[in-house]
Amino acid sequence: MKNVAPCFQSHEVTSAAGGVVNKDHPHAFASYPYPVMVATRNYDSDIVYNLIKVIHEDYDEYKNDAPGATGYGIDSQNMFWVIPFHDAVVRYYKDIGIWTDEMQAHQDQLVRRQELLIKTWNAFVDDNPPSDQDQFREAWMQARATALEAEDMNPVFY
């Protein structure tokens, strides 16, 4: 499944409607990290840094206030997911001493992938006006796959 949909990760469900699934009878499932916060790399670094800081430092104050709030805990974070962290988040994780060389290597690979996709997209749209959506999509997916495979990166889907 990771080869086809790497955004999913293993998840053990311990609560569901009907009571069939519970802590004594968990169900293995696929999920993605929840909750997920997304910001572009251009988003104000001070805001991102201080947001992740308050989420981490005040976790015990809110973790039981909503069903998904436990997902904000530092132990729930997937440091090797499919999108790169904002530089300010990396800086915060370094400041609190949890960022490792392995995490940095993964981050660097994800950033390199994103930069390649941006470069490939910009070149593609210059040469391919989107007059026919289906044809445009098909051509883009092929250009995307070709660029990723040329750099030994899995295109994941075509």
TIMAR-77077 format. One record per residue (C-alpha): z, y negated, x negated; residue number from 1. Coordinates in steps of 0.2 Angstrom, whole numbers, padded with zeros to 4 digits. Layout:
<site><w>Z</w><v>Y</v><u>X</u><num>NUM</num></site>
...
***
This chain:
<site><w>0000</w><v>0000</v><u>0000</u><num>1</num></site>
<site><w>0004</w><v>-0012</v><u>-0014</u><num>2</num></site>
<site><w>-0014</w><v>-0010</v><u>-0020</u><num>3</num></site>
<site><w>-0021</w><v>-0016</v><u>-0003</u><num>4</num></site>
<site><w>-0008</w><v>-0028</v><u>0003</u><num>5</num></site>
<site><w>0004</w><v>-0033</v><u>-0012</u><num>6</num></site>
<site><w>0012</w><v>-0046</v><u>-0001</u><num>7</num></site>
<site><w>0022</w><v>-0032</v><u>0007</u><num>8</num></site>
<site><w>0038</w><v>-0025</v><u>0000</u><num>9</num></site>
<site><w>0049</w><v>-0011</v><u>0005</u><num>10</num></site>
<site><w>0062</w><v>-0016</v><u>0017</u><num>11</num></site>
<site><w>0076</w><v>-0006</v><u>0026</u><num>12</num></site>
<site><w>0078</w><v>-0010</v><u>0044</u><num>13</num></site>
<site><w>0096</w><v>-0008</v><u>0050</u><num>14</num></site>
<site><w>0095</w><v>-0017</v><u>0067</u><num>15</num></site>
<site><w>0082</w><v>-0016</v><u>0081</u><num>16</num></site>
<site><w>0080</w><v>-0017</v><u>0100</u><num>17</num></site>
<site><w>0086</w><v>-0002</v><u>0109</u><num>18</num></site>
<site><w>0099</w><v>0003</v><u>0096</u><num>19</num></site>
<site><w>0089</w><v>0018</v><u>0089</u><num>20</num></site>
<site><w>0089</w><v>0009</v><u>0072</u><num>21</num></site>
<site><w>0106</w><v>0004</v><u>0065</u><num>22</num></site>
<site><w>0116</w><v>0004</v><u>0050</u><num>23</num></site>
<site><w>0119</w><v>0022</v><u>0052</u><num>24</num></site>
<site><w>0101</w><v>0026</v><u>0056</u><num>25</num></site>
<site><w>0090</w><v>0014</v><u>0045</u><num>26</num></site>
<site><w>0072</w><v>0014</v><u>0045</u><num>27</num></site>
<site><w>0061</w><v>0012</v><u>0030</u><num>28</num></site>
<site><w>0048</w><v>-0002</v><u>0033</u><num>29</num></site>
<site><w>0036</w><v>-0014</v><u>0025</u><num>30</num></site>
<site><w>0040</w><v>-0032</v><u>0026</u><num>31</num></site>
<site><w>0038</w><v>-0048</v><u>0016</u><num>32</num></site>
<site><w>0051</w><v>-0059</v><u>0009</u><num>33</num></site>
<site><w>0059</w><v>-0069</v><u>0023</u><num>34</num></site>
<site><w>0062</w><v>-0083</v><u>0024</u><num>35</num></site>
<site><w>0048</w><v>-0090</v><u>0013</u><num>36</num></site>
<site><w>0047</w><v>-0108</v><u>0008</u><num>37</num></site>
<site><w>0031</w><v>-0115</v><u>0002</u><num>38</num></site>
<site><w>0027</w><v>-0131</v><u>-0007</u><num>39</num></site>
<site><w>0011</w><v>-0136</v><u>-0017</u><num>40</num></site>
<site><w>0014</w><v>-0139</v><u>-0036</u><num>41</num></site>
<site><w>0012</w><v>-0157</v><u>-0033</u><num>42</num></site>
<site><w>0027</w><v>-0158</v><u>-0022</u><num>43</num></site>
<site><w>0041</w><v>-0169</v><u>-0028</u><num>44</num></site>
<site><w>0050</w><v>-0159</v><u>-0042</u><num>45</num></site>
<site><w>0067</w><v>-0168</v><u>-0038</u><num>46</num></site>
<site><w>0066</w><v>-0163</v><u>-0020</u><num>47</num></site>
<site><w>0061</w><v>-0145</v><u>-0024</u><num>48</num></site>
<site><w>0075</w><v>-0143</v><u>-0037</u><num>49</num></site>
<site><w>0088</w><v>-0151</v><u>-0026</u><num>50</num></site>
<site><w>0083</w><v>-0141</v><u>-0011</u><num>51</num></site>
<site><w>0084</w><v>-0124</v><u>-0020</u><num>52</num></site>
<site><w>0100</w><v>-0130</v><u>-0028</u><num>53</num></site>
<site><w>0109</w><v>-0134</v><u>-0012</u><num>54</num></site>
<site><w>0102</w><v>-0118</v><u>-0004</u><num>55</num></site>
<site><w>0109</w><v>-0108</v><u>-0018</u><num>56</num></site>
<site><w>0126</w><v>-0117</v><u>-0020</u><num>57</num></site>
<site><w>0130</w><v>-0118</v><u>-0001</u><num>58</num></site>
<site><w>0124</w><v>-0101</v><u>0003</u><num>59</num></site>
<site><w>0141</w><v>-0095</v><u>0008</u><num>60</num></site>
<site><w>0143</w><v>-0109</v><u>0020</u><num>61</num></site>
<site><w>0128</w><v>-0104</v><u>0031</u><num>62</num></site>
<site><w>0123</w><v>-0086</v><u>0027</u><num>63</num></site>
<site><w>0131</w><v>-0080</v><u>0043</u><num>64</num></site>
<site><w>0124</w><v>-0093</v><u>0055</u><num>65</num></site>
<site><w>0108</w><v>-0086</v><u>0059</u><num>66</num></site>
<site><w>0100</w><v>-0068</v><u>0058</u><num>67</num></site>
<site><w>0088</w><v>-0073</v><u>0044</u><num>68</num></site>
<site><w>0099</w><v>-0084</v><u>0034</u><num>69</num></site>
<site><w>0105</w><v>-0070</v><u>0022</u><num>70</num></site>
<site><w>0087</w><v>-0070</v><u>0016</u><num>71</num></site>
<site><w>0091</w><v>-0086</v><u>0006</u><num>72</num></site>
<site><w>0104</w><v>-0077</v><u>-0005</u><num>73</num></site>
<site><w>0099</w><v>-0076</v><u>-0023</u><num>74</num></site>
<site><w>0101</w><v>-0057</v><u>-0023</u><num>75</num></site>
<site><w>0087</w><v>-0057</v><u>-0009</u><num>76</num></site>
<site><w>0074</w><v>-0066</v><u>-0019</u><num>77</num></site>
<site><w>0059</w><v>-0056</v><u>-0025</u><num>78</num></site>
<site><w>0056</w><v>-0064</v><u>-0042</u><num>79</num></site>
<site><w>0040</w><v>-0053</v><u>-0044</u><num>80</num></site>
<site><w>0031</w><v>-0058</v><u>-0028</u><num>81</num></site>
<site><w>0013</w><v>-0063</v><u>-0026</u><num>82</num></site>
<site><w>0013</w><v>-0082</v><u>-0027</u><num>83</num></site>
<site><w>0020</w><v>-0092</v><u>-0041</u><num>84</num></site>
<site><w>0036</w><v>-0102</v><u>-0040</u><num>85</num></site>
<site><w>0036</w><v>-0121</v><u>-0040</u><num>86</num></site>
<site><w>0040</w><v>-0127</v><u>-0058</u><num>87</num></site>
<site><w>0056</w><v>-0135</v><u>-0051</u><num>88</num></site>
<site><w>0062</w><v>-0118</v><u>-0044</u><num>89</num></site>
<site><w>0059</w><v>-0110</v><u>-0061</u><num>90</num></site>
<site><w>0069</w><v>-0124</v><u>-0070</u><num>91</num></site>
<site><w>0083</w><v>-0122</v><u>-0058</u><num>92</num></site>
<site><w>0083</w><v>-0103</v><u>-0061</u><num>93</num></site>
<site><w>0083</w><v>-0106</v><u>-0079</u><num>94</num></site>
<site><w>0098</w><v>-0119</v><u>-0077</u><num>95</num></site>
<site><w>0108</w><v>-0106</v><u>-0069</u><num>96</num></site>
<site><w>0104</w><v>-0092</v><u>-0081</u><num>97</num></site>
<site><w>0094</w><v>-0080</v><u>-0070</u><num>98</num></site>
<site><w>0076</w><v>-0083</v><u>-0076</u><num>99</num></site>
<site><w>0070</w><v>-0069</v><u>-0088</u><num>100</num></site>
<site><w>0056</w><v>-0068</v><u>-0100</u><num>101</num></site>
<site><w>0049</w><v>-0054</v><u>-0088</u><num>102</num></site>
<site><w>0049</w><v>-0066</v><u>-0074</u><num>103</num></site>
<site><w>0041</w><v>-0080</v><u>-0084</u><num>104</num></site>
<site><w>0027</w><v>-0068</v><u>-0089</u><num>105</num></site>
<site><w>0024</w><v>-0063</v><u>-0071</u><num>106</num></site>
<site><w>0024</w><v>-0082</v><u>-0066</u><num>107</num></site>
<site><w>0012</w><v>-0086</v><u>-0080</u><num>108</num></site>
<site><w>0000</w><v>-0072</v><u>-0073</u><num>109</num></site>
<site><w>0001</w><v>-0079</v><u>-0056</u><num>110</num></site>
<site><w>-0002</w><v>-0097</v><u>-0061</u><num>111</num></site>
<site><w>-0017</w><v>-0091</v><u>-0071</u><num>112</num></site>
<site><w>-0024</w><v>-0082</v><u>-0056</u><num>113</num></site>
<site><w>-0021</w><v>-0097</v><u>-0045</u><num>114</num></site>
<site><w>-0030</w><v>-0108</v><u>-0058</u><num>115</num></site>
<site><w>-0045</w><v>-0096</v><u>-0059</u><num>116</num></site>
<site><w>-0046</w><v>-0096</v><u>-0040</u><num>117</num></site>
<site><w>-0046</w><v>-0115</v><u>-0039</u><num>118</num></site>
<site><w>-0059</w><v>-0116</v><u>-0052</u><num>119</num></site>
<site><w>-0070</w><v>-0102</v><u>-0044</u><num>120</num></site>
<site><w>-0068</w><v>-0110</v><u>-0027</u><num>121</num></site>
<site><w>-0073</w><v>-0128</v><u>-0033</u><num>122</num></site>
<site><w>-0089</w><v>-0121</v><u>-0041</u><num>123</num></site>
<site><w>-0093</w><v>-0110</v><u>-0026</u><num>124</num></site>
<site><w>-0092</w><v>-0124</v><u>-0013</u><num>125</num></site>
<site><w>-0103</w><v>-0135</v><u>-0023</u><num>126</num></site>
<site><w>-0117</w><v>-0122</v><u>-0023</u><num>127</num></site>
<site><w>-0114</w><v>-0115</v><u>-0005</u><num>128</num></site>
<site><w>-0114</w><v>-0127</v><u>0009</u><num>129</num></site>
<site><w>-0104</w><v>-0118</v><u>0024</u><num>130</num></site>
<site><w>-0119</w><v>-0118</v><u>0036</u><num>131</num></site>
<site><w>-0116</w><v>-0100</v><u>0042</u><num>132</num></site>
<site><w>-0098</w><v>-0096</v><u>0042</u><num>133</num></site>
<site><w>-0100</w><v>-0077</v><u>0041</u><num>134</num></site>
<site><w>-0112</w><v>-0078</v><u>0026</u><num>135</num></site>
<site><w>-0101</w><v>-0091</v><u>0018</u><num>136</num></site>
<site><w>-0086</w><v>-0080</v><u>0019</u><num>137</num></site>
<site><w>-0095</w><v>-0065</v><u>0013</u><num>138</num></site>
<site><w>-0102</w><v>-0074</v><u>-0002</u><num>139</num></site>
<site><w>-0085</w><v>-0082</v><u>-0006</u><num>140</num></site>
<site><w>-0076</w><v>-0066</v><u>-0005</u><num>141</num></site>
<site><w>-0089</w><v>-0058</v><u>-0017</u><num>142</num></site>
<site><w>-0088</w><v>-0073</v><u>-0029</u><num>143</num></site>
<site><w>-0069</w><v>-0072</v><u>-0029</u><num>144</num></site>
<site><w>-0069</w><v>-0054</v><u>-0032</u><num>145</num></site>
<site><w>-0082</w><v>-0056</v><u>-0047</u><num>146</num></site>
<site><w>-0071</w><v>-0070</v><u>-0055</u><num>147</num></site>
<site><w>-0055</w><v>-0060</v><u>-0053</u><num>148</num></site>
<site><w>-0062</w><v>-0044</v><u>-0059</u><num>149</num></site>
<site><w>-0070</w><v>-0053</v><u>-0074</u><num>150</num></site>
<site><w>-0052</w><v>-0057</v><u>-0079</u><num>151</num></site>
<site><w>-0045</w><v>-0040</v><u>-0076</u><num>152</num></site>
<site><w>-0036</w><v>-0046</v><u>-0060</u><num>153</num></site>
<site><w>-0036</w><v>-0036</v><u>-0044</u><num>154</num></site>
<site><w>-0045</w><v>-0045</v><u>-0031</u><num>155</num></site>
<site><w>-0034</w><v>-0036</v><u>-0018</u><num>156</num></site>
<site><w>-0047</w><v>-0037</v><u>-0004</u><num>157</num></site>
<site><w>-0066</w><v>-0041</v><u>-0003</u><num>158</num></site>
***
